[in-house]
Amino acid sequence: MKVICFILIELAISLNSCSRGKTNSNDPSAVSATFSASQLTQNNQLSQAGNENFYDFLEKFSTDRIFQLKRIAFPVKAVVSDVADEGMILKEETIQKQEWEHLDLTYDSTYQTRDYDQYSQEVLFKLDSAIVELRGIDNGIYANYFFKRKEGQWYLVALEETSF
């Protein structure tokens, strides 16, 4: 019995020590505006397991209008600023396919330092979801785009555009 307990303890210690130092791309704390090689490698490893690579998806989603329309779960729930109330009140809307305007989420780090409309973009990962966050730098830009992975493919499922 002591031998079995000893083996179980040793196994737990070795599993714990093997997992230290590894970054999990599904961890919400794995946030990045520019993607490191290790993050891209981890996301590629996930894609090899039958799941679409989020960064490859996001690039195609941003540049291909037809692909984008196919990868949105219409009708899309949206929280937006009410322009009739100077954008200070938030309201919920539903966006239908025929109302959709192309969304470009391509990002360049120079967006943080340009003369106007500066903003940062970060991607947060959870199990089968990702959030693309846009945050203005002293200008009121505030947006979140919510993606879910369904059967290995990413879809936009909701958004918040509450900039003022």
Secondary structure as GFF3:
##gff-version 3
##sequence-region A 1 164
A	DSSP	alpha_helix	2	19	.	.	.	ID=ss1
A	DSSP	alpha_helix	37	48	.	.	.	ID=ss2
A	DSSP	alpha_helix	54	63	.	.	.	ID=ss3
A	DSSP	alpha_helix	65	70	.	.	.	ID=ss4
A	DSSP	beta_strand	72	81	.	.	.	ID=ss5
A	DSSP	three_ten_helix	83	85	.	.	.	ID=ss6
A	DSSP	beta_strand	90	95	.	.	.	ID=ss7
A	DSSP	three_ten_helix	97	99	.	.	.	ID=ss8
A	DSSP	three_ten_helix	109	112	.	.	.	ID=ss9
A	DSSP	beta_strand	119	125	.	.	.	ID=ss10
A	DSSP	beta_strand	129	136	.	.	.	ID=ss11
A	DSSP	beta_strand	142	150	.	.	.	ID=ss12
A	DSSP	beta_strand	153	161	.	.	.	ID=ss13
###
